[in-house]
Amino acid sequence: MAGEPARVVVLVSGSGTLLQAVLDACADPGYGVEVVAVGADRDGILGLERAERAGVPTFVVRLADHADRAAWDGALAAALARHAPDLVVSAGFMKILGPQVLDRFTVVNTHPALLPSFPGAHAVRDALAAGVTVTGCTLHEVDAGVDTGPVIAQRAVEVHASDTEGSLHERIKTVERAMLVEELPRLLRDPGHETRRHP
């Protein structure tokens, strides 16, 4: 990508393995993407430590610190705006984003299933329970629903007869990380991609 790298803020709630994959990719100047901040909904998580080790600014917006969900959503939108992102990546962020964030920013999320199959928090368990032979992961735009936004990319992962929820999820996460790293610059380079950032 010519010119300045695209500005991305990553939101995390846990260990931050997806974040680490993006940070590793961003170490290559030719990747064309810069993680300008990492946000979280709780303190003391490994995802924030990964950002700090990489020298990336962090912020935490806890739901418990706000009167209600709308106030939290507004505070998160304000925190995001301070970093002027071209794109927000929800990478294992375990909170539903509200209209103040979604009306102002383009947010993408990865999900460990081939949407629209198996939305929600237990996608891997649900895929195993359904007896499918193939599942996978999806990169999608976040909208007001739960895993209902437009699909950007998908990758298939075969289900083995011996799989447990843990073993299958580990294989999906490996593919999920590669998909996000591959698709991120493509998404930001796409002339049809529009951000909803406003002053």
N, C-alpha and C positions, 0 to 999 in steps of 0.2 A: 504494500500500500504506500502510495506517495504521501508526502507531507507528514503532519503530526499523527501519532498513533491515536486510535479511538479510545475514548475515556470510558472505563467500565467500573461500576461499583458492584461488589459481590456481597450478598447477604448470606450469612451462615448461622446455624444453630448448634453445631456439634463439632465433629473432628476436622472438618474442612478438607477432605481428600479431593473433592472436586476443585475447590479453591487452589489447592497445591498444584494440581495439574495445570490450571490456567497460569498460576504464577511461574511455574517452570517454563511454560511456553513463552510467556512474556519476556523471559530472560534473553530471547533471541530478538534483536532489534528489527529483524525482517518480519516478525509476526504481525506487527501493526496494531497491537492492542496494548493498552496500559491499564493495570488495575490501580485506580487512583485512591480507592478507599475500600475498607471491608467493614460492614456493619453487622451487628448481631442483636438478638433479642434477650441475651443473657450474658452475664460476665463469666470469666474463668473457664472459657472453653478453648479447646485446642485450635479451633479455626482462627481465633483472635491471636493466639501465639504464633501461628504460621505467618499471619500478616505482619506481626511485629518483627519477626525474624527477617522478613523480606524488606523491612523498612517502609511498609505501606501503612498510612494512617488508618486508625480504627475508630469506631463509635459504637455505643450500645444504647438502644432505646428499649427499655423494659416495659412490658404491658402493665406491670404492677405499679409503676411510677406515674400512671396517668389515670384520670377519672373514669374513663371508659375507652372502648375500642376506637371510637372516632377520634378522641384526643390523641391516642397512641398513633393512629394512622397519620394524623396531621403532623405530629412530632417526627415521625419517620420520614414523611415527605420533606419536611424542612431540613432534616439531617442529610438526606440524599441531595437536595438542591444545593447545599453548600459545596458539593463536589462536582456539580455540573456534568453528570454522566451522559454519554451518548446512549448508554444501555445499562440496565440493571439486571444482574444475573442472580436469581434465587438458587443457591447451591446447597440444598439440604436445609433451607430456611423453613422452620416448622410453624409459621404463622400465616394465616390468610390475610392477604393484603387488601386494603379497602380502597374506596374511590379516590381519596386524596392522593394516594400514591399512583394508582393505575390510570387516572385521568391525566397525570402530569408526566409520567415516565413510561417508556416501553420496558417491560420486564419479561424476561424469559426464564424458564424453569426446566430442569430435567426430571424425568419421572421413570421409575424402574418397571415399566410395562409398555406394551404397544397400545397406546391410547387409540380409540376410546375404551379398549378393554382394561379392566382392573384399575380404575381411578382410586384415589384415596390413599390412606396411610399404610395399608397392608397389601400392597400390590403383589409382592412376591409370594406371600402366603396365599393370597387369593388365586394366583395363577397355578400354584401347586395343587390347591384344593380342587380346582376345575379340571385338572388332569391334562392341561395343554402340553403339547410336545415342543412348542416354540413360544417364547415370550421375548422380552427385549427391553429397550429403553426409548424414550421419546424426548426430544427437545421441542418445547411448545411455548407460545406466547401466553402470558398469564392474563386471565380475564376475571370477572367477578365470581365465576363458578369454581368448583374444585376439579382441577385438571381437565378443564373443558375448552381451553383456548386453542387457537389455530395451531396445527402441527407444522413444525419447521423441518424436522428431520427425525428419522427413526432408524434403529439398528436392531436386528434380530439376534436372539441368543437361544441356542437349543437347550431344552430341558432334558437332563439325564435321568434315567430311572432311579439312580441312587441319590439324587439331589435331596438335600435338606433345604430349608428356607435360607440358612446361612451360606451354604455352598453356592446355591443358585444366585443369591444376592451378591456375593463376592464376584462372580463371573460377570454379572450384569454391570456392577460398578466399574469394572475394568473397561468394558465397552462404552459405558456412559461417559467416563472421563475422556476417552479418545474422541468420542462423538462431539462433546462440548468444545474441546480444543480445536478440532477440525472445522466445526461449523461457525465458531464465533467470528473469526475474521471475515468469512464469507458473508455472514449475516450483516455485519457492519459495513461491508463494501457494497452490498446490494443497493443499486440506485433506487429500488422500490421501497427500501427500508426507511421508515420515517420515525423519528423520535417525537415524543409528546412533551418534551421539556419546554417550559415557558418561563419567562423572566419572573 
